[in-house]
Amino acid sequence: MRSINLTQRVSDAVLRSILADLPDIVISTPGKVNQTLSSTAFSLEDLTHLVIDEADLVLSYGYENDINTIATSIPSGVQTLLMSATLTTEVDTLKGLFCKDPAILKLQEKDEEGEGVTQYVVKCAEDEKFLLTYVIFKLRLIKGKCIIFVEDVDRSYRLKLFLEQFSVKSCVLNSELPINSRLHVVQEFNKGVYDIIIAADDQEIIGGIAPKKARAKEVAEDGDHDEAVSGPDDSEKEDAEQPRKKQKLLGKNKDYGVSRGIDFQNVACVLNFDLPSSSKAYTHRIGRTARAGKTGMALSFVIPKELYGKHKPTSIASARHNEAILEKITKRQAKKGKEVKPYHFDMKQVDVFRYRMSDALRAVTRAAVREARAKELKQELLKSEKLKKHFEENPDDLRHLRHDNEVRAARVQSHLKHVPDYLVPVKGRKGLTENEVGFVGMARTSENRLRKARMYNRSKGENVRTAGRKLDPLKSFNARGRKK
C-alpha cells in the first residue's frame, strides 16, 4: 500500500511527479486538497473511499468552504467514513454533505477514554500549588510519566524554572517553538527520555492556533457556564454587557491544545496545575492517561474563593471561578459513573518545605521567565533538520537535542538541590537515593578567579590599580609620595 502526505513542503513539479505514481492512499488537510485540485495535479475521479478524521472539528477550524468544494468534486458511490469522539452539529452537517442514509457505529470498549482514571482534587492556596508540586516530584510521590497542564506559556516557564531550583528536570511543550521541535518533544516523551512535560494548553500545539469559533464551542456546549461564573445577583448594567463578557469568556477556552489530537503513551498522571475553563476540556485532559486498558491518575489543584488573590505573584484571573468549574466537572463525571475524590495532604509534614519553596519562587522573576522563553526559542530555531540527523548519527552528541536542559535564566541556589535529612518524612525516604538526601553546606565550592588574584596581590602588599601613581603620604607613610 503506497501512501503520500499531500501537505509536505515540496515544489509543484515534485508533487506532480509523486501523484503521477498513483498512490493508494492520500493524506491531507481539506485546504491542501482544494488547492491541489485547482492546479489539475490531483483528481478525485478514481476515489473509492473518503475518511474525515476529527469530524467534529473540521468545520470549526475554518475549512467550511474547502469542504463544500470537495463535496461537489466527489463522484457518486464513494464510501464516506466520518470519525469523531463526539456527535455534534458539525458531524450532522457533514453527514448531509457526504452521506446518504448513514449508519452510526458506536464502539463500546472497556478501555474507554478516562475509564481507568482515578480522579483527585486538592483545595489549596495559590502559592501552595508550587509547594505541593515540589513535594510531589522531589519526594517522588508520583511514579512514571506526568503531564502538567498550566494556564499559558508564561506559566509553563515559571513552573519549569521553579522545578529547576530543586534539580527536577522538565520540558515545556510550547506552541511558539518550530513544528519539528514540538513533534520531537512528544516523540522523546513517548520513548521515556523525559518524565515530565509542562503543557500550555491555550493553543494548538501541533498545527497552529485554533480559531475563536472552535475554541468558543467547548464552553458553549458546557451548559450554563456564564451563570456559574457571574452569579445570580448581577445588575441590569452587567446583563446589558453579557454578550461582550460571553465573547471574552468563550475566546479563552483552552481545550484545543495538547488535551486532544496528540498521542501521549504510558502517561501515569495528569496534573491540572491550573484548572481548565470547562468540564469538557477537563475530560479531554484526563483522557491523556489510562489509555489502552491501563490505569492512571488525575490530580487537580483548586483555589477556594476565600483564598483567591491572597498571593499576588502566583495568582491568575481564571482561578477566581475554580469552585464553579469544579462543580460542573463533578456533575459531568457523576453522569459517567465516575467520582472526583478529595485528596488531603498532611500539611504538617509539607509545611517544613515551605521556606524552600519561597526561596525558589523569589528567584523566578518575570524577567527570568521572559529570558527563558526567548533563550529556548533561539536555541530551537538553530536546530535544523540536518543538525538533528547529525546528532542521531552521533549518539554521543545526542544530549544537545534534549529539551529538558536547564535554561538557567533564574539564579539557582545550590542548597535547594538536595533535601536536608531532617526535613524528609519517614515514609518519604523510600523514593529517594542517598545522593539526594543529606547536609548541604552554604560555603562556596569554587572560588572566583579575579577575587583570588586580588587577595594574592594584597598579601604581597601591592595594589595593581595604584602601581606607579602618587600616593597620599599621610596614608602611605612615604614622604616622597611614591611607592617604595
Secondary structure, DSSP 8 states (H G I E B T S, - for coil): --EEETTS---HHHHHHHHTT--SEEE--HHHHHHHHHTTS---TT--EEEESSHHHHTTTT-HHHHHHHHHHS-TT-EEEE--SS--HHHHHHHHHH-SS--------TT-TTTTEEEEEEE--HHHHHHHHHHHHHTT-S-SEEEEEESSHHHHHHHHHHHHTTT---EEE-TTS-HHHHHHHHHHHHHTS-SEEEEETTS-TTT----HHHHHHHHHHT-SHHHHHH-TT--HHHHHTHHHHHHHHHHT---SSTTSSS---SEEEEEESS--SSHHHHHHHHTTSS-TT--EEEEEEE--GGGTTSSGGG--GGGGGHHHHHHHHHHHHHHTT--EEE----HHHHGGGHHHHHHHHHHS-HHHHHHHHHHHHHHHHH--HHHHHHHHH-GGGGGGG-S-S----S---GGGSSB-GGGS-GGGGTT--GGGBS----S-SS--HHHHHHHHHHHTT--GGGTTS---HHHH--TTSS--
